[in-house]
């Protein structure tokens, strides 16, 4: 793992109100279902000293590859998310801590990025999806309908779900 997101906090950790800006870029791979970030994430923010540590307020920006859950169209868009993380000399439940006067922002930044990836992305709010019979993309090509499936051995099951 690269040290591009490891920052010194000496001089502000334990000094309430002291501030220091930071920025860095690191490659990240995060996937959520059919969506993924496999590119550079840029992290910028400010450390603010507290009595026994530092508070990091930051913004993460990265391109995310999305797949529409209705029509399976794929596209890439920029994802930007803000977050905060408190660091002290004692590790928190995620293991984040001040170690040798430095903090590693890669974990908190990746966590926030993963949480911001949409679980059910849509290419557009009124996406019509795919025809359940033939798979035609109904956004680009209206389906002309399909022959009656009454000859199917499963046709009688259809009546079970009709109101």
C-alpha positions, 0 to 999 in steps of 0.5 A: 500500500502506498503512503500517499495518504499518510500524514504527519500530525505532530504539532497539532495532535494534543493542541486544541484548535490548531489546523493543518490542511492535507491532500493526496491521491491513491489508487483504490479498488472498491466494489458494491454489487455491480458498481465499482471504483477501480481508479485514483481517489483524491482526498483533501481535508483539514486536521484540527487538533483536540486535547488528545488527538486530531479530527480529520474533516475530508472530501473524497472524489473518485470516478465510479463505474455504475450499472443500471439495475433496470436496463443494465446500461453502464456508465462512469460518473464522478462520486464525491463524498465528505466524511470525518474521522477522529484519531487518538493514540489509542486505536478505535474499533476500526483500528484507526489511530495516531502511529509514530506521529502520523495518521493513515487516511486511506482507510477512512477515505475508502470507507466513506467512498464505499458507503457512497456507492449507490446500491441500486443505480439508475441511468435515469429516474424514469428508466423503463428497464428491459422487456421481461420476455425478450430482453429488449431495452425499453428505453431505446426500442419499444417492444412490440409484444409477444405471442400468447403463451397459453400453450406453455406448461406454466401458463396455468401458474400465471393465474395464481398471481393475477388479482 
